Amino acid sequence: MPSRRLPLATTLAVALALATPARAQAPEPAVPSDPLPVQEPAPEFQPVRPVDEPANPPEPAAPAPMPAPLPTAAPTAAEIPAAAPPPTEMPPLAVAAPLAALPAWAMSVVLLVGAFLAGLFGVLTAAQMRRGEAARRRRAVAITIATELETRLQAFEAVPLPPNAEAGVFFVSAITSLAGIDAGFRAAQADLHLLPGKLASHISVHYAAVQRVADFVKGQSLAAAIRMMQANRMGGYPCPDAGTMREAHVELGAAFRGLDKLVAALRAAAR
């Protein structure tokens, strides 16, 4: 019995071993007996990344979502500014192009017309300036002579009437002084032609008549003085006789007749 069981047990063990798949056992790593020596880095060694930086850097956090904008009211048509239209500029060649396209004779005509218009404009401007200057001078002449005639009119009213001897002396002196009030007329005599023709002639006649009466009275007074010297009557008044003084006064009144109308006409011309 013992000899039979042993082979049976051995046979079962062999059969079980054949039925069970063989398990591959991984070889165990060989542990070196001595540790590897630590090598120092070379001077030209550049690490790819810092030693402290981890191999896998953390991914950046996703940005927080923006809050939704609040709803606003739509702007009205009055609040929206109207866009200004772009300025339209004409290129400089657009103006010169038509002139450049003209023939030579047309260009000559254009230049002649331009020169004529420029000359005409200059002539009109010069004439306008001359008219303005003449108007200013005419006003100055009218105001000067009108003021002087008013002064002479007041002086004529103060001339004494003859025929006594005392009045005769004052008569001669008054007429001589009256004829000397002519500074304004002498200053404006060169521009007297700027006044109307009849007005200028009346003014000239007035001054000439007064000067003629003054010369006549001074001549009569000189003749009376000579007669007094011939008669050895010293101490008297060398004045003309009564008839001569009356004639001179009448002629002087004729020279001042209508003088107020001349003054009014001069005032009107000075406006």
Order of alpha helices (4+ residues) and beta strands (2+ residues): alpha-alpha-alpha-alpha-alpha-alpha-alpha-alpha
